[in-house]
Amino acid sequence: MYNIRTLNNISEKGLNKFPKDEFEISDRMENPDGILLRSFDMHQMEIPESVKGIARAGAGTNNIPIDECSKRGIVVFNTPGGNANAVKELVITGLLLSSRKVSQGIEWVKTLKDAEGDISKATEAGKKQFVGPEIQGKTLGVIGLGAIGVLVANVAQKLGMDVIGYDPYLSIDAAWHLSSHVHKASSMEDLVSKSDYITIHVPLNDSTRNTFNKELFSKVKKGARLLNYARGELVETEALIEALNDGTLSCYATDFPMRELIGMKNVITTPHLGASTPESEENCAEMASKELINFLKYGIIKNSVNFPNCDVPYTGKTRISIANRNVPNMIGSITAVFAKENLNIDNMINKSKGMWAYTLIDTDNIDGKAESVIEELKKIDGVVSARVVIKEAE
Ligand SMILES: NC(=O)c1ccc[n+]([C@@H]2O[C@H](COP(=O)([O-])OP(=O)(O)OC[C@H]3O[C@@H](n4cnc5c(N)ncnc54)[C@H](O)[C@@H]3O)[C@@H](O)[C@H]2O)c1
């Protein structure tokens, strides 16, 4: 039986993934094997010795002490792409709102409540101010073709737009999912110079902060509309305001309110609603639960932020997992333990990610030697955790 402690309310859809005869789940579990959480701040809590994996239903993991977990061999998971559809739908909303003056029109209609005379005459007279172009046949430039960017590019293409994309680190998985009608821009400058609409879907880090600055705005096609549903800091505020004022941009639609932009008539802001759907919460809970189940039951790692993805078909009788520092001679030291015990290795995989590595070994039935093998593995300098994952009945 595996024990799971929840630190936040987790959607039933996620919790139902845990087979009831193998997992016990509670928010007060004493010695949990796994922890499931959303935004609970784990920095202040003592993580029990028994914990092997932590799954965050969501993308960010800054509420989890990753370094401490890595040093203890605790694998931390997140759920990338779990909210991608929710964000995609909001981006398409933003795309249409940036083009047709729908939100401005809605606000104006409210002012007619107390107006005198025939409301339909007033409507017909006033609607001229809210003319806006169709998106069909226009060019959309998508910067960052990950989970969200690919969905946005594909749906925009289906809406009749010409779509170009830019992502120098495009993953094979993303390439498989991207519509073949999406064309490649040769550079960010090339993309912004050709696009009537631009949408950015890259993570915020030191190299992407202020991607849109004075220099890049100078390359933007006059009157383009910029959508930013990724992070506010990807766009430099002063340069943005200048671009809005001098007509470089005809609209900026974003999910990240900023005091300087409030009240500007060509800015449309939502209050960080990208992932705010019940489905997105459920998707993330389901993904996090599956990651924890596969890790605890089979040693498989998928979507970890501190250890590498690792999977291998189970071929032996006993499966052992080892988390270790990514330093020379680890494999030699690990396999020496099996050699010393005269154990045959049926199958083995070793993967690394930055400073850390993870090994899965399928071996013969190790009879009464399991405990001593694990003890010997843990004694190796650089090994931070080792456990028997699957043990066939002897
Ligand atoms: N509005 C919201 O509520 C909300 C919700 C979820 C995510 N987000 C934001 O959306 C971002 C994208 O999410 P995702 O799930 O698609 O992430 P992802 O990791 O799947 O994709 C990011 C893509 O950006 C690419 N990239 C990185 N640096 C780049 C660069 N300099 N130029 C071009 N491409 C670059 C990567 O290769 C990757 O393909 C997240 O980082 C997050 O900040 C916002």
The ligand as an SDF file (V2000), in Angstrom:
LIG
                    3D

 44 48  0  0  0  0  0  0  0  0999 V2000
   -1.8790   33.3710  -18.7450 N   0  0  0  0  0  0  0  0  0  0  0  0
   -1.7520   32.3090  -17.9780 C   0  0  0  0  0  0  0  0  0  0  0  0
   -2.5140   32.1080  -17.0450 O   0  0  0  0  0  0  0  0  0  0  0  0
   -0.7050   31.2840  -18.2900 C   0  0  0  0  0  0  0  0  0  0  0  0
   -0.9620   29.9280  -18.0110 C   0  0  0  0  0  0  0  0  0  0  0  0
   -0.0090   28.9860  -18.3480 C   0  0  0  0  0  0  0  0  0  0  0  0
    1.2110   29.3780  -18.8990 C   0  0  0  0  0  0  0  0  0  0  0  0
    1.4420   30.7060  -19.1210 N   0  0  0  0  0  0  0  0  0  0  0  0
    2.7210   31.1580  -19.6940 C   0  0  0  0  0  0  0  0  0  0  0  0
    2.8480   30.6260  -20.9890 O   0  0  0  0  0  0  0  0  0  0  0  0
    4.2040   30.2460  -21.1960 C   0  0  0  0  0  0  0  0  0  0  0  0
    4.2600   29.1660  -22.2550 C   0  0  0  0  0  0  0  0  0  0  0  0
    3.6100   28.0090  -21.7480 O   0  0  0  0  0  0  0  0  0  0  0  0
    3.7470   26.5910  -22.4720 P   0  0  0  0  0  0  0  0  0  0  0  0
    2.9800   25.6270  -21.6380 O   0  0  0  0  0  0  0  0  0  0  0  0
    3.4500   26.7160  -23.9100 O   0  0  0  0  0  0  0  0  0  0  0  0
    5.3160   26.3250  -22.2740 O   0  0  0  0  0  0  0  0  0  0  0  0
    6.2440   25.3250  -23.0750 P   0  0  0  0  0  0  0  0  0  0  0  0
    7.4530   25.1340  -22.2280 O   0  0  0  0  0  0  0  0  0  0  0  0
    5.4780   24.1450  -23.5290 O   0  0  0  0  0  0  0  0  0  0  0  0
    6.6650   26.1580  -24.3900 O   0  0  0  0  0  0  0  0  0  0  0  0
    7.5310   27.2510  -24.3720 C   0  0  0  0  0  0  0  0  0  0  0  0
    8.1870   27.3100  -25.7410 C   0  0  0  0  0  0  0  0  0  0  0  0
    8.9550   28.5040  -25.8250 O   0  0  0  0  0  0  0  0  0  0  0  0
   10.1150   28.2100  -26.5820 C   0  0  0  0  0  0  0  0  0  0  0  0
   11.1110   29.2210  -26.3520 N   0  0  0  0  0  0  0  0  0  0  0  0
   11.9120   29.3960  -25.2680 C   0  0  0  0  0  0  0  0  0  0  0  0
   12.7030   30.4680  -25.4430 N   0  0  0  0  0  0  0  0  0  0  0  0
   12.3880   30.9850  -26.6660 C   0  0  0  0  0  0  0  0  0  0  0  0
   12.8660   32.0920  -27.4100 C   0  0  0  0  0  0  0  0  0  0  0  0
   13.8160   32.8950  -26.9240 N   0  0  0  0  0  0  0  0  0  0  0  0
   12.3210   32.3310  -28.6210 N   0  0  0  0  0  0  0  0  0  0  0  0
   11.3460   31.5350  -29.1250 C   0  0  0  0  0  0  0  0  0  0  0  0
   10.8670   30.4580  -28.4700 N   0  0  0  0  0  0  0  0  0  0  0  0
   11.3870   30.1860  -27.2520 C   0  0  0  0  0  0  0  0  0  0  0  0
   10.5140   26.8160  -26.1080 C   0  0  0  0  0  0  0  0  0  0  0  0
   11.3440   26.1690  -27.0620 O   0  0  0  0  0  0  0  0  0  0  0  0
    9.1620   26.1490  -25.9910 C   0  0  0  0  0  0  0  0  0  0  0  0
    8.8160   25.4740  -27.1860 O   0  0  0  0  0  0  0  0  0  0  0  0
    4.6500   29.7890  -19.8070 C   0  0  0  0  0  0  0  0  0  0  0  0
    6.0510   29.9030  -19.6520 O   0  0  0  0  0  0  0  0  0  0  0  0
    3.9000   30.6960  -18.8700 C   0  0  0  0  0  0  0  0  0  0  0  0
    4.6840   31.8170  -18.5480 O   0  0  0  0  0  0  0  0  0  0  0  0
    0.5100   31.6550  -18.8340 C   0  0  0  0  0  0  0  0  0  0  0  0
  1  2  1  0
  2  3  2  0
  2  4  1  0
  4  5  1  0
  4 44  2  0
  5  6  2  0
  6  7  1  0
  7  8  2  0
  8  9  1  0
  8 44  1  0
  9 10  1  0
  9 42  1  0
 10 11  1  0
 11 12  1  0
 11 40  1  0
 12 13  1  0
 13 14  1  0
 14 15  2  0
 14 16  1  0
 14 17  1  0
 17 18  1  0
 18 19  2  0
 18 20  1  0
 18 21  1  0
 21 22  1  0
 22 23  1  0
 23 24  1  0
 23 38  1  0
 24 25  1  0
 25 26  1  0
 25 36  1  0
 26 27  1  0
 26 35  1  0
 27 28  2  0
 28 29  1  0
 29 30  1  0
 29 35  2  0
 30 31  1  0
 30 32  2  0
 32 33  1  0
 33 34  2  0
 34 35  1  0
 36 37  1  0
 36 38  1  0
 38 39  1  0
 40 41  1  0
 40 42  1  0
 42 43  1  0
M  CHG  2   8   1  16  -1
M  END
$$$$
